[in-house]
Amino acid sequence: IMNNMKATLKPTMFLLHPQIIVNKSLLELILSDADGTPDRYRFKVLKTAAWIDKSCQYLIHNCIQVRGSNSGSTSYPILASVLDLEIESSRQALGALIGYMQQTVFKLDDGKVIVSSVKTLHLESYLKMDKQSFKALQIFSEETHPNVIKGPGRSKEGFSLFGLFDRTHSQSGRQKLKEWMLMPYYDKAKILYRQAGVALMSRPSNREYVRSVQSVLRHFHDLPRLVLRVKKVEYTHLEWCKIHLSLVTAWKVLELTKSFINDNNKDSTEAADSDYLRQYYESVEVQLVAHTIMVLESAIDFKGCDAEGTCLLYTSDAADE
């Protein structure tokens, strides 16, 4: 369960209760990766006061807002629908998380933590595999290259299934492939749907479309991490330039996909590929991507950013937006 959660949510850090630190085996389980690599994740120990049930209940009722709910009322019903808040440990975990986010990510938002949505992680759709199986099948295999001066050095992927299948052209694509191999589907319908997508990208008749997308994706950066740095006020002009470039890249991929879908000169197999991509295209808020690019370009002189090494803002309503 822990490995599936790590693969799906891709946590960057764990917030821990002081009592967990004294439990060495539990701490090792939390911080190790699915393939058994130790100390893969960062962690922060929150003071005991952060876990007091009464304080946590106050934060849950008053300091978190789920978008889509009535802004004038509490989001407690939405949270309670996916998390059993009758359990004290659940309230403590959520309350401690809200308190930490108040002090870091949302420190400029008057104490209000705003989240887009709250979802349930369905683990029954995935195949469960232990560490020994991962090692025996060589799904992942990291190799370190020691350096006499710098010590062990940074590890990289060795000879493994992941290394053989990795033909990704962006960091987010590589992370998605790793997620697929960490959490293979158990449900047959989902497996077949994923295989249809892989077949689409492997078909010779689609080679021109695939190559065009690959060449564009080289400029796509890790958007979630970039946005988080902006939210935490830890950004420079480079973060804004990378966000803009990633959005422009996404727009180009959407345009290439739209052209592929609208091409009527296809046989039955290629028509099925178009239907597959149409589902993907329609799941994206295309107009929102275009609007965000327009707002950024109206507010920031990106050419000036590249030339001056600083972020140049225009004085306009767009800058405020």
Phi, psi and omega per residue, in radians:
I1 nan -0.766 3.141
M2 -1.069 -0.757 -3.131
N3 -1.149 -0.718 3.104
N4 -1.098 -0.703 3.118
M5 -1.116 -0.745 -3.140
K6 -1.119 -0.738 -3.104
A7 -1.168 -0.652 -3.094
T8 -1.369 -0.817 -3.022
L9 -1.542 -0.339 -3.141
K10 0.871 1.041 -3.118
P11 -1.168 2.580 3.079
T12 -1.752 -0.318 -3.118
M13 -2.826 2.615 3.066
F14 -1.925 2.379 3.047
L15 -1.688 2.153 -2.974
L16 -2.097 2.589 3.010
H17 -1.380 2.557 -3.127
P18 -0.948 -0.525 -3.105
Q19 -1.211 -0.410 -3.129
I20 -1.221 -0.526 -3.094
I21 -1.081 -0.592 -3.103
V22 -1.394 -0.219 3.103
N23 -1.674 1.591 -2.995
K24 -1.077 -0.763 -3.103
S25 -1.133 -0.699 3.116
L26 -1.187 -0.690 3.125
L27 -1.106 -0.723 3.111
E28 -1.112 -0.676 3.121
L29 -1.114 -0.719 -3.108
I30 -1.193 -0.703 -3.000
L31 -1.570 -0.194 -3.127
S32 -1.489 2.688 3.120
D33 -1.450 3.008 -3.096
A34 -1.090 -0.518 -3.133
D35 -1.521 0.108 3.086
G36 1.657 -0.050 3.119
T37 -1.104 2.131 -3.065
P38 -1.362 2.761 3.028
D39 0.907 0.776 -3.131
R40 -1.430 -0.453 -3.025
Y41 -1.984 2.606 3.015
R42 -1.392 2.764 3.066
F43 -2.562 2.758 3.098
K44 -2.372 2.266 3.117
V45 -1.585 2.068 3.110
L46 -1.538 2.556 -3.135
K47 -1.074 2.723 -3.129
T48 -0.989 -0.575 -3.124
A49 -1.080 -0.466 -3.127
A50 -1.228 -0.281 -3.064
W51 -1.855 0.115 3.136
I52 -1.147 2.238 -2.989
D53 -1.045 -0.740 -3.097
K54 -1.095 -0.762 3.123
S55 -1.156 -0.667 3.131
C56 -1.131 -0.701 3.114
Q57 -1.095 -0.683 3.111
Y58 -1.091 -0.774 -3.129
L59 -1.114 -0.713 -3.122
I60 -1.132 -0.692 -3.088
H61 -1.369 -0.512 -2.948
N62 -2.125 -0.260 -2.940
C63 -2.119 0.182 3.085
I64 -2.276 2.353 -3.119
Q65 -2.206 2.145 3.084
V66 -1.646 2.163 -3.134
R67 -1.046 2.435 -3.095
G68 1.758 -0.351 3.066
S69 -1.553 2.900 3.138
N70 -1.147 2.043 -3.068
S71 -1.101 -0.334 -3.130
G72 -1.573 -0.031 -3.121
S73 -2.181 3.002 -3.129
T74 -1.312 2.647 3.080
S75 -1.631 0.231 -3.095
Y76 -0.982 -0.785 -3.126
P77 -1.034 -0.674 3.128
I78 -1.161 -0.748 3.136
L79 -1.147 -0.711 -3.113
A80 -1.203 -0.373 -3.136
S81 -1.286 -0.372 -3.140
V82 -2.040 -0.166 -3.116
L83 -2.402 2.271 -3.120
D84 -1.328 1.635 -3.091
L85 -1.439 0.071 2.993
E86 -1.351 -0.317 3.122
I87 -1.520 2.238 -3.066
E88 -1.062 -0.734 -3.118
S89 -1.109 -0.572 3.092
S90 -1.165 -0.758 3.113
R91 -1.113 -0.716 -3.124
Q92 -1.141 -0.750 -3.129
A93 -1.111 -0.810 -3.131
L94 -1.181 -0.748 -3.141
G95 -1.098 -0.736 3.116
A96 -1.120 -0.674 3.108
L97 -1.128 -0.780 3.123
I98 -1.066 -0.772 3.133
G99 -1.065 -0.722 3.125
Y100 -1.164 -0.726 -3.138
M101 -1.159 -0.566 3.066
Q102 -1.037 -0.691 -3.041
Q103 -1.478 -0.202 -3.066
T104 -2.153 -1.443 -3.022
V105 -1.100 -0.698 -3.034
F106 -1.922 0.550 -3.070
K107 -1.225 -0.245 3.109
L108 -1.759 0.118 -3.040
D109 -1.894 0.561 3.065
D110 0.969 0.649 3.056
G111 1.386 0.064 -3.116
K112 -1.733 2.168 3.089
V113 -1.677 2.085 -3.074
I114 -1.969 2.176 3.133
V115 -2.116 2.637 -3.089
S116 -1.251 -0.770 -3.096
S117 -2.830 2.888 3.080
V118 -2.180 2.163 -3.057
K119 -2.226 2.754 3.064
T120 -1.653 2.356 3.103
L121 -1.564 1.936 -3.103
H122 -1.564 1.794 -3.082
L123 -1.483 -0.260 -3.088
E124 -1.227 -0.244 -3.137
S125 -1.451 -0.099 -3.036
Y126 -2.000 2.623 3.104
L127 -1.344 2.331 3.133
K128 -1.648 2.277 -3.097
M129 -2.440 2.334 -3.103
D130 -1.486 3.019 -3.076
K131 -1.099 -0.669 -3.118
Q132 -1.095 -0.682 3.121
S133 -1.159 -0.709 3.106
F134 -1.035 -0.747 -3.117
K135 -1.230 -0.736 -3.108
A136 -1.118 -0.650 -3.125
L137 -1.471 -0.106 -3.124
Q138 0.912 0.781 3.104
I139 -1.175 -0.711 3.044
F140 -2.279 2.560 3.105
S141 -2.700 1.820 -3.111
E142 -1.614 2.491 3.098
E143 -2.138 2.398 3.080
T144 -1.833 2.566 3.126
H145 -2.084 1.658 -3.057
P146 -1.078 2.595 3.091
N147 -2.192 2.281 -3.068
V148 -1.006 -0.638 -3.075
I149 -1.503 -0.825 -3.020
K150 -1.587 -0.093 3.122
G151 1.619 -2.531 -3.050
P152 -1.037 -0.525 -3.131
G153 1.389 3.139 -3.108
R154 -1.590 2.338 -3.106
S155 -1.400 2.798 3.056
K156 -2.512 2.875 -3.082
E157 -1.169 2.283 3.107
G158 -1.665 -2.601 -3.134
F159 -1.381 1.944 -3.075
S160 -2.748 2.957 3.057
L161 -1.054 -0.715 3.130
F162 -1.068 -0.754 3.129
G163 -1.127 -0.621 3.139
L164 -1.228 -0.646 -3.064
F165 -1.589 -0.166 -3.057
D166 -1.320 1.785 3.041
R167 -2.153 0.505 -3.067
T168 -1.326 2.765 -3.101
H169 -2.152 0.247 3.081
S170 -2.643 2.764 -3.134
Q171 -1.123 -0.707 3.130
S172 -1.164 -0.611 3.085
G173 -1.154 -0.721 3.100
R174 -1.111 -0.704 3.129
Q175 -1.163 -0.651 3.123
K176 -1.162 -0.709 3.097
L177 -1.105 -0.719 3.111
K178 -1.091 -0.694 3.111
E179 -1.101 -0.726 3.112
W180 -1.050 -0.720 -3.071
M181 -1.409 -0.423 3.040
L182 -1.323 -0.573 -3.086
M183 -2.243 1.251 3.111
P184 -1.154 2.517 -3.131
Y185 -1.170 2.585 3.030
Y186 -1.796 -0.455 -3.099
D187 -1.381 2.225 -3.053
K188 -1.086 -0.765 -3.101
A189 -1.067 -0.700 3.136
K190 -1.220 -0.621 3.090
I191 -1.101 -0.802 -3.134
L192 -1.127 -0.656 3.132
Y193 -1.153 -0.719 3.113
R194 -1.165 -0.704 3.118
Q195 -1.103 -0.597 3.095
A196 -1.109 -0.659 3.095
G197 -1.173 -0.718 3.106
V198 -1.135 -0.728 3.128
A199 -1.097 -0.668 3.117
L200 -1.014 -0.796 -3.098
M201 -1.307 -0.300 -3.106
S202 -1.675 -0.216 -3.047
R203 -1.233 2.287 -3.124
P204 -0.988 -0.602 -3.116
S205 -1.167 -0.322 -3.135
N206 -1.771 0.189 -3.010
R207 -1.039 -0.711 -3.114
E208 -1.105 -0.769 3.110
Y209 -1.100 -0.780 -3.104
V210 -1.107 -0.771 -3.136
R211 -1.121 -0.667 3.118
S212 -1.123 -0.746 3.129
V213 -1.158 -0.738 -3.140
Q214 -1.061 -0.747 -3.122
S215 -1.135 -0.585 3.136
V216 -1.331 -0.686 -3.047
L217 -1.143 -0.276 3.108
R218 -1.054 -0.357 -3.091
H219 -1.737 0.156 -3.111
F220 -1.608 2.245 -3.102
H221 -1.820 3.118 -3.124
D222 -1.395 1.547 -3.042
L223 -1.054 -0.806 -3.131
P224 -0.970 -0.740 3.131
R225 -1.192 -0.667 3.123
L226 -1.123 -0.797 3.138
V227 -1.112 -0.650 3.121
L228 -1.119 -0.692 3.110
R229 -1.114 -0.681 3.086
V230 -1.131 -0.774 -3.124
K231 -1.098 -0.603 -3.125
K232 -1.537 0.098 -3.135
V233 0.979 0.802 3.108
E234 -2.134 0.506 -3.017
Y235 -1.810 2.827 2.950
T236 -2.127 -3.042 3.118
H237 -1.094 -0.441 -3.108
L238 -1.136 -0.649 3.123
E239 -1.072 -0.754 3.136
W240 -1.129 -0.695 3.126
C241 -1.136 -0.687 -3.138
K242 -1.224 -0.656 3.092
I243 -1.097 -0.808 3.135
H244 -1.087 -0.799 -3.126
L245 -1.105 -0.665 3.138
S246 -1.169 -0.695 3.119
L247 -1.178 -0.713 3.088
V248 -1.103 -0.691 3.087
T249 -1.080 -0.786 3.120
A250 -1.057 -0.702 3.128
W251 -1.112 -0.697 3.122
K252 -1.136 -0.693 3.096
V253 -1.115 -0.713 3.105
L254 -1.113 -0.680 3.113
E255 -1.171 -0.713 3.083
L256 -1.093 -0.716 3.128
T257 -1.154 -0.714 3.118
K258 -1.084 -0.732 3.115
S259 -1.107 -0.700 3.124
F260 -1.122 -0.736 -3.129
I261 -1.127 -0.681 -3.056
N262 -1.461 -0.055 3.099
D263 -1.309 2.010 -3.057
N264 -1.516 -0.175 -3.104
N265 -1.518 1.217 -3.085
K266 -2.328 2.649 3.011
D267 -1.485 -3.025 -3.060
S268 -1.114 -0.674 3.131
T269 -1.153 -0.791 3.131
E270 -1.171 -0.567 3.075
A271 -1.126 -0.671 3.091
A272 -1.138 -0.647 3.072
D273 -1.090 -0.708 3.113
S274 -1.092 -0.719 3.112
D275 -1.106 -0.678 3.112
Y276 -1.094 -0.834 -3.125
L277 -1.216 -0.508 3.113
R278 -1.099 -0.662 3.091
Q279 -1.087 -0.741 3.094
Y280 -1.115 -0.801 -3.088
Y281 -1.090 -0.757 -3.098
E282 -1.272 -0.268 3.101
S283 -1.436 -0.176 -3.119
V284 -1.720 2.413 3.069
E285 -1.414 1.446 -3.019
V286 -1.065 -0.780 -3.115
Q287 -1.134 -0.556 3.105
L288 -1.171 -0.683 3.086
V289 -1.078 -0.806 -3.136
A290 -1.115 -0.726 -3.125
H291 -1.146 -0.698 -3.140
T292 -1.129 -0.717 3.093
I293 -1.077 -0.753 -3.124
M294 -1.104 -0.753 3.139
V295 -1.109 -0.775 3.141
L296 -1.091 -0.776 -3.119
E297 -1.232 -0.426 3.074
S298 -1.376 -0.367 -3.065
A299 -1.805 -0.467 -3.014
I300 -2.233 2.348 3.060
D301 -1.530 1.595 -3.053
F302 -1.203 -0.545 3.064
K303 -1.156 -0.671 3.083
G304 -1.165 -0.614 3.095
C305 -1.053 -0.778 -3.126
D306 -1.134 -0.655 -3.058
A307 -1.395 -0.706 -3.016
E308 -1.644 -0.323 -3.093
G309 1.350 0.235 3.084
T310 -2.336 2.932 -3.120
C311 -1.676 1.982 -3.093
L312 -1.705 2.118 -3.113
L313 -1.797 2.467 2.991
Y314 -1.474 2.605 3.050
T315 -1.586 1.790 -3.088
S316 -2.869 3.011 3.074
D317 -1.128 -0.536 -3.135
A318 -1.114 -0.627 3.121
A319 -1.074 -0.691 3.103
D320 -1.152 -0.687 -3.136
E321 -1.147 nan nan
